[in-house]
């Protein structure tokens, strides 16, 4: 998926205490390179016509490796936004 906007904040020495991550993701950009799977995920799971944007805001940083690694983890919850006034919430992401 393509990140439209992203921000990571924090003090490198105190990331677990003060760190945060915010992402805005283009739900329509989901691509597994398997056409039927992409269609199913976009239509039935992400419902990209109704909810084209996914927003993730972390609630904490769980694991930190020195030097920083792609395996570092942020946890949080997100909402899928669309033209309807209600935002659909989904479970925490790690």
C-alpha positions as CSV (number, residue, x, y, z in Angstrom):
1,X,0.0,0.0,0.0
2,X,1.1,3.5,-0.7
3,X,1.5,5.9,2.3
4,X,0.1,9.3,1.4
5,X,1.4,11.0,4.5
6,X,3.4,9.8,7.4
7,X,5.0,11.2,10.5
8,X,7.2,9.6,13.2
9,X,8.0,11.6,16.3
10,X,10.1,11.0,19.4
11,X,13.3,11.2,21.3
12,X,15.6,8.4,20.1
13,X,16.7,7.7,23.7
14,X,13.0,7.5,25.0
15,X,11.0,6.2,22.1
16,X,8.9,3.8,24.1
17,X,7.9,6.7,26.4
18,X,7.3,9.5,23.9
19,X,7.4,8.0,20.4
20,X,4.5,8.1,18.0
21,X,3.7,7.2,14.4
22,X,0.9,8.5,12.2
23,X,0.1,7.2,8.7
24,X,-2.4,8.1,6.0
25,X,-2.6,5.2,3.5
26,X,-4.3,5.0,0.1
27,X,-6.4,1.9,0.5
28,X,-6.9,1.7,-3.3
29,X,-3.1,1.1,-3.7
30,X,-3.3,-2.4,-2.2
31,X,-1.4,-4.7,-4.6
32,X,-0.4,-8.3,-4.0
33,X,0.3,-8.8,-7.8
34,X,-2.5,-11.4,-7.8
35,X,-5.4,-9.8,-9.6
36,X,-8.3,-11.8,-8.1
37,X,-6.9,-11.5,-4.6
38,X,-6.4,-7.7,-5.1
39,X,-10.0,-7.4,-6.3
40,X,-11.4,-9.4,-3.4
41,X,-9.4,-7.5,-0.7
42,X,-10.2,-4.1,-2.2
43,X,-13.9,-4.9,-2.7
44,X,-14.9,-7.1,0.2
45,X,-12.3,-6.4,3.0
46,X,-11.1,-2.8,2.5
47,X,-14.3,-1.6,0.7
48,X,-12.1,1.0,-1.1
49,X,-15.1,2.5,-2.9
50,X,-16.6,3.6,0.4
51,X,-13.4,3.9,2.5
52,X,-10.5,5.0,0.2
53,X,-8.2,6.2,3.1
54,X,-6.8,4.3,6.1
55,X,-5.5,6.4,9.0
56,X,-3.2,4.8,11.6
57,X,-2.2,6.5,14.9
58,X,0.0,4.6,17.2
59,X,-0.8,4.3,20.9
60,X,2.8,3.2,21.8
61,X,6.1,1.8,20.7
62,X,6.7,-1.8,21.8
63,X,10.1,-2.9,20.6
64,X,13.2,-1.0,19.8
65,X,16.4,-2.4,18.3
66,X,19.7,-0.6,18.2
67,X,20.6,0.2,15.4
68,X,17.0,0.8,14.3
69,X,15.5,-2.1,12.3
70,X,12.5,-2.6,10.0
71,X,11.4,-5.0,12.8
72,X,10.8,-2.2,15.3
73,X,7.1,-2.2,16.2
74,X,4.4,0.4,16.9
75,X,1.0,-0.6,18.1
76,X,-2.2,1.3,17.8
77,X,-5.6,1.5,16.2
78,X,-6.8,3.0,12.9
79,X,-9.8,4.2,11.1
80,X,-10.9,3.7,7.5
81,X,-12.3,7.0,6.1
82,X,-14.6,7.6,3.3
83,X,-17.2,10.1,2.1
84,X,-19.7,8.8,4.7
85,X,-19.8,10.6,8.0
86,X,-18.9,7.4,10.0
87,X,-15.4,6.1,10.2
88,X,-15.0,2.4,10.4
89,X,-12.6,1.3,13.1
90,X,-10.4,-1.8,12.9
91,X,-8.3,-3.7,15.3
92,X,-4.9,-2.8,16.5
93,X,-2.0,-3.2,14.1
94,X,1.5,-4.4,15.0
